[in-house]
Amino acid sequence: MANEMQLRKLDKAFGHLDNDRSGFVEQQDLTNLGLRLLAEFGAAHDAPKAQRIAEDFSTFWQELAKALDVNDDQKLSPQEWRQGFTSAFVHGDAFDRSFRPGALAVLHLADTDDDGRVSRDEFATMQRAFGTPVGEINLAFDKLDADEDGYLTIEELMVGVRQFYIGADETAPGNWFFGRV
């Protein structure tokens, strides 16, 4: 069973994906998120980083549908999301197998100069694509930037992603990945 913080984070994540605000997450919602990310970063659709996002988001959708879509209608309700994500990703092993690659693809897209780090501006660009309130983007960055060097390494960001999506520690910095929960 997920704790209250985990449920709030799952609800926030559902909101990131429900692009058309239909009350369901569908494959097109993931496609639209990928397109928003590419547009924010000005990346061409045929660029290697764009292709990586398309492939990894497709794999992620297939895993989501298989694990969470209990009525096989090709859309995930908030209830299916909460219950299935908790079972398959929080308590199961699906995070590393199917979620991590997509998250890494997003982080590598955000690392526009390929130096293994994401600057505050790159982080803000990524966050805008996810719909993070502008006033919370710097707060999120500051919570994640433990060494206060003004950059987040891909490894630091992946720790934050894991803490946000599947972590139970209510004091973890990754809980702030998308601002207040």
C-alpha positions in Angstrom: 0.0 0.0 0.0 1.2 3.5 -0.8 1.5 6.2 1.8 -0.3 9.5 1.5 2.8 11.3 0.0 3.2 8.6 -2.6 -0.5 8.9 -3.6 -0.2 12.7 -4.0 2.9 12.2 -6.2 1.1 9.6 -8.3 -1.9 11.9 -8.7 0.5 14.7 -9.8 2.2 12.3 -12.3 -1.2 11.4 -13.6 -1.9 15.0 -14.2 1.3 15.4 -16.1 0.3 12.7 -18.5 -3.4 13.5 -18.9 -2.6 16.0 -21.6 -6.1 16.5 -22.9 -7.6 16.6 -19.4 -10.0 13.7 -20.4 -9.6 12.1 -17.0 -7.7 9.2 -18.5 -4.2 8.6 -19.6 -3.9 7.2 -23.1 -1.1 6.5 -25.5 -1.7 9.8 -27.3 -1.1 11.6 -24.0 2.4 10.2 -23.9 3.0 11.1 -27.5 1.8 14.6 -26.7 4.2 14.9 -23.8 7.1 13.8 -26.0 6.0 16.4 -28.6 5.8 19.1 -25.9 9.3 18.2 -24.7 10.7 18.4 -28.3 9.0 21.7 -28.9 10.3 23.2 -25.6 13.9 22.2 -26.5 13.6 23.0 -30.2 14.6 19.5 -31.1 13.9 18.1 -34.6 11.6 15.1 -34.7 14.2 13.0 -36.5 17.1 13.8 -34.1 18.5 10.9 -32.2 17.3 12.2 -28.9 13.8 12.6 -30.3 13.8 9.1 -31.7 15.0 7.8 -28.3 12.0 9.6 -26.5 9.6 8.2 -29.1 10.9 4.6 -28.6 11.1 4.7 -24.9 7.7 6.4 -24.4 6.2 3.7 -26.7 7.8 1.0 -24.5 6.6 2.7 -21.4 3.0 2.9 -22.7 3.0 -0.8 -23.6 4.2 -1.6 -20.1 1.6 0.7 -18.5 -1.2 -0.8 -20.6 -0.2 -4.3 -19.8 0.2 -3.7 -16.1 -2.4 -1.1 -15.3 -5.3 -1.3 -17.9 -7.5 -3.8 -16.1 -10.4 -3.5 -18.4 -8.4 -3.4 -21.7 -9.9 -0.2 -22.9 -6.5 1.3 -23.9 -6.9 4.1 -21.3 -6.0 4.4 -17.7 -8.4 5.8 -15.1 -7.0 7.5 -12.0 -8.0 4.4 -10.0 -6.2 2.1 -12.5 -3.2 4.4 -12.4 -2.9 4.5 -8.6 -3.5 0.8 -8.0 -1.5 -0.5 -10.9 1.4 1.9 -10.7 1.8 1.1 -7.0 1.8 -2.6 -7.6 3.9 -2.7 -10.8 6.3 0.2 -10.3 6.4 1.1 -6.6 6.4 -2.5 -5.2 7.3 -4.3 -8.4 10.3 -4.2 -10.7 8.7 -2.4 -13.7 10.4 1.0 -12.9 13.9 0.0 -14.0 12.7 -2.1 -16.9 10.3 0.3 -18.5 10.1 3.7 -16.8 13.8 4.4 -16.3 14.7 4.4 -20.0 12.1 7.0 -20.8 13.1 9.2 -17.9 16.8 9.0 -19.0 15.7 9.9 -22.6 14.0 13.0 -21.2 17.0 13.9 -19.0 19.4 13.5 -21.9 17.2 15.7 -24.1 17.3 18.3 -21.3 21.1 18.1 -21.3 21.4 20.2 -24.4 25.1 20.5 -24.4 25.7 16.8 -23.6 28.0 17.5 -20.6 26.2 15.1 -18.3 24.6 18.0 -16.3 21.4 19.9 -16.5 21.6 23.6 -15.8 18.9 25.6 -14.1 17.7 26.9 -17.5 17.6 23.4 -19.0 15.7 22.1 -16.0 13.2 24.9 -16.3 12.6 24.1 -20.0 12.0 20.5 -19.1 9.7 21.4 -16.3 7.6 23.7 -18.5 6.9 20.8 -20.8 5.5 18.9 -17.8 3.4 21.8 -16.7 5.2 22.5 -13.5 4.1 25.9 -12.2 6.7 28.5 -13.0 6.9 29.7 -9.4 7.9 26.2 -8.3 10.6 25.3 -10.9 13.4 27.1 -9.0 12.2 25.6 -5.7 12.4 22.1 -7.2 15.9 22.8 -8.7 17.1 24.1 -5.3 15.8 21.1 -3.4 17.5 18.7 -5.9 20.8 20.6 -6.1 22.2 19.3 -2.8 25.8 20.5 -3.5 24.5 23.9 -4.7 26.8 24.0 -7.7 24.1 25.2 -10.0 23.8 22.0 -12.0 22.1 18.6 -11.6 24.0 15.6 -13.0 22.0 13.0 -14.9 22.7 10.6 -12.0 21.4 13.1 -9.4 18.3 13.6 -11.5 17.7 9.9 -11.8 17.9 9.6 -8.0 15.3 12.4 -7.8 13.1 10.7 -10.4 13.1 7.5 -8.5 12.4 9.2 -5.3 9.5 11.1 -6.9 7.8 8.2 -8.7 8.4 5.3 -6.4 10.0 6.5 -3.2 8.2 6.2 0.2 10.6 8.5 2.2 8.6 11.6 2.9 11.8 13.7 3.5 13.5 12.8 0.2 14.6 15.7 -2.0 13.1 14.0 -5.1 9.6 14.5 -3.7 10.1 18.1 -4.9 11.0 17.1 -8.5 7.9 18.8 -9.9 7.5 21.4 -7.1 5.1 21.1 -4.2 3.2 17.9 -3.8 
